[in-house]
Amino acid sequence: MFRKSTNQPQLDVFGSVPSLLEGEASKQFHDGNRWHNKFYTHVVSRIDETIFKVLFNETMGAPNAPVSKLIGMMILKDAFGWSDAQLYEQCRFNLLTRAALGLFNINDSIPTESTYYFLRQRIYKHHLETGEDLLGKTFDSITRGQIQEFDVDGRAIRMDSKLIGSNIAFFTRYEIVHRTLCQFYKTLDKTSLMRLPAPLQEQLKTITSEESSKTVYRSTKEEIISRLASYGAAIYTLINTFSDHRSDQYRLLQRVFDEQYKVAENDQIEIRPKEEITSGSVQSPHDPDCAYRNKNDTPVKGYSVNLTETISQDSLNLITNVTVKKANVPDTEFVQPAITATTEITGQLVEKVYADGAYQSPANDKFCEDIEMVFSGLQGAVSRYDLEMTDEGVLVTDTITGEIQPAVLSKPCKKSKEPRWRIKIADGRYRYFDQQAIRASQLRRKIKETPIEELNKRNNVEGTIFHLCYPLRKDKTRYRGMFKQQVWAYFRCIWINLVRIIGYLKQLCQRTGNMINNRVKIALRHIDTFLFYLFQNYLFKHQFYFLLTNSRLFY
């Protein structure tokens, strides 16, 4: 049964922590600028518990533990990079951690481990069944409240992405097939195995008893190919025999078979060539959501996380959106959702976006017709030819020779219906240009004309990316699966926003203090001047009286 908790803690007369501390410890514990007090004020107190009401029965069951404290514990875990055991140790014995969660009495109890895990399971199950991201809504709710309180300007934003690895080992093609087959075999009971032919049963026992990593190390390439072929025939039989199976392991086995094999004539199983296997294929049976990508000669099996934040010179900047997709998803797909989410959170229309050239595309240009896009650079080498679309057609400028010549409209390629143009180069051959080349040339001219100060405004988002991924080891998280990666990103960004708020308020206090000191100095200076003139006037009057008195005596 759902019960909303109160944000007003009840202090125990004999067990309240503030009454037990003295001296410097009491001073720091009560300091409103310390992280534990700011975390409770700007994070825990802003968690809307009614969002999680759908997870509980409205009429049956005991009242739930405080959801805000449980979510706060999850955020602290990823903020400090703790394990679950370290999290509970801190929550039980660290006074600052307890105060950050609103536990101000020494005898206040924290939710048990089972309650903590049960809530996480409910959130994940609800996400699978409905597609609703409750923790994403929590991130939006917290950030929206912070933006409104500190009057954050959301008209200009900047974004960047980074590839992060999943908590998996790099498996070869053989290991992926073998381990997936073994996982499915473990789900079969004795009755199910009796449906298989006896030779296949013996083959499966042999397959599941070996270690795939040792087999890869000891076998030749030809032996591995032979084993893969025999495994393909066995998997094909399993898929057809257990077509009524609806487990996750069965669906994963079928997916791996479709990606690694193909069925030829007469039901002959053939191994797919490497060229036909996409980057979105299964990279590990332990994390089917991740994908493969090779960026700057660095292979990654995992995800791409995109971060969007506000940009302002004088006010507070906060992260407004963080999205995790598969590693093979291009950056162009992050632009439209990030702008839409930022507009909803800030309540302000986005007028300017700072990003690198990986985010530009014709579709994004159409979506951002009323938004100024400032790109800091484009991918790929700079072309020798500068292209410009004019009323008379396409003009081509050779940047080396300086020669300018009009391009002739040519026939489109067989695989594309888009128009293209051509010019005749020195050796008598033709050089062709399409719409993409013309657009890239136009963007490069625009970037060249943009002041360097304007281009450099995007750079700070790279520092935010660094803070987001700071706890990672070799850019790999400790989680597996898309949902867990997204939750990790939410919690890290909530913590980064809190750190920025603390720094901003500290800087604001310093400015206010300096302003007050300056005003006090000016006031004292005016008082000193006033007293000086008052004293000078007093001396003048007494000096005049003395002269009059002496003049009478003289006469």
Secondary structure as UniProt FT lines:
FT   TURN            13..15
FT   HELIX           17..20
FT   HELIX           23..30
FT   TURN            32..33
FT   HELIX           35..42
FT   HELIX           44..46
FT   HELIX           49..55
FT   HELIX           67..80
FT   HELIX           84..93
FT   HELIX           95..100
FT   TURN            101..102
FT   TURN            106..107
FT   HELIX           113..130
FT   HELIX           134..150
FT   STRAND          156..165
FT   HELIX           173..186
FT   HELIX           190..193
FT   TURN            194..195
FT   HELIX           198..209
FT   HELIX           212..218
FT   HELIX           221..241
FT   TURN            242..244
FT   HELIX           248..260
FT   STRAND          261..263
FT   HELIX           265..267
FT   STRAND          269..271
FT   HELIX           274..276
FT   TURN            279..280
FT   TURN            285..286
FT   TURN            288..289
FT   STRAND          291..295
FT   TURN            296..297
FT   STRAND          298..310
FT   STRAND          319..326
FT   TURN            327..328
FT   HELIX           331..334
FT   HELIX           335..346
FT   STRAND          352..355
FT   HELIX           357..359
FT   HELIX           362..367
FT   TURN            368..370
FT   STRAND          372..375
FT   STRAND          385..390
FT   TURN            391..392
FT   STRAND          393..398
FT   TURN            399..401
FT   STRAND          404..406
FT   STRAND          408..410
FT   TURN            414..415
FT   STRAND          420..424
FT   TURN            426..427
FT   STRAND          430..434
FT   HELIX           435..449
FT   HELIX           452..455
FT   HELIX           456..458
FT   HELIX           460..468
FT   TURN            469..471
FT   TURN            474..475
FT   HELIX           482..554
//
